[in-house]
């Protein structure tokens, strides 16, 4: 399941030696001039209610939290697969 979600966000799973649970991925960095911008995106179905305050307190604009739609698997089945869901 995690590989499906990573794929929907355009991420590739990290190597197994640093990702034994196979739930971490990476999206290639975008180059802006001479520097690279990187961002950490946290995806999950459920978070503790105070997740927004926790992220805000870190004061890091490179960190973003997104909630995975709870009906993702149903949507995949209805739309006929990952490629159709991306559209």
N, C-alpha and C positions, 0 to 999 in steps of 0.2 A: 504494500500500500504506500509506504513512504516513497518508493521509487516512482510511483505514478504521480504523486504530488510534486516531487522534485522536477519531474519531466514537464508537468503543466506550467511550472514557473521558469522553465528553461535552464534548470540546473542539472549538472552531472554529478553523480555520487562521488564522494571522496574515496580514495583507495581504502581497501579493507583493513590495512594495518593501522590506520588512524580513524576508521569508521566501522568498528565491529558490528554495530547494530544496523548499519546500512541506512541511517536516517539523516545523514548530513550530506550536503551537496555544495557545489560551487558554480557560480556563474562567472564566466570570464570577465575580467576587469575591463572597464572602458578607459581608454587613454584620452586625457585632456591636455594637449600640448606636451609639456615635458613631465607632467606628473600623472599619477594614476589615482583615480577615485575608487575607493572601495566602500562597500556597505555590507552590514550584517543584517540579514532578514531572518526573523524568527517566525516560523510557521507552526501553527498548532490548532487543534480542534477546541481545546479548552485551556484557559489560563485562569490563574487565581484572580479574584475581582480587583486586586490592587495592581495588576500588571502595568496599567497606564502610569500610575504614580511611580512605580519602580523604574520604568524606562525613562520617564521625565527626570527623575532624580539623578540618573547616570549622566545627563546632560551631554549626550553624544549624538550628534545629528546623523551619524553613519549607521545608527541602530534603528531598526523598524520592526514592529510586530504586526503580523497579519493573522487573522483568524481564518482557518480553512472552513469553507462552507460545510455544515454538518451533513448536507444531502449530496455531497460530492459523488459518492459511489452510485446513488440513484440517478444523478444527472448523467454520469458516464454510461450507464446502462440504457437510459432513455435516448440519449443522443447518438449512441452507437460507437463510442470509443473516444480516446484521448484527442485525436486530431479534430473531430467534430466539436468536442467540448471547447477546445481552444478558440474556435471561431465564434 
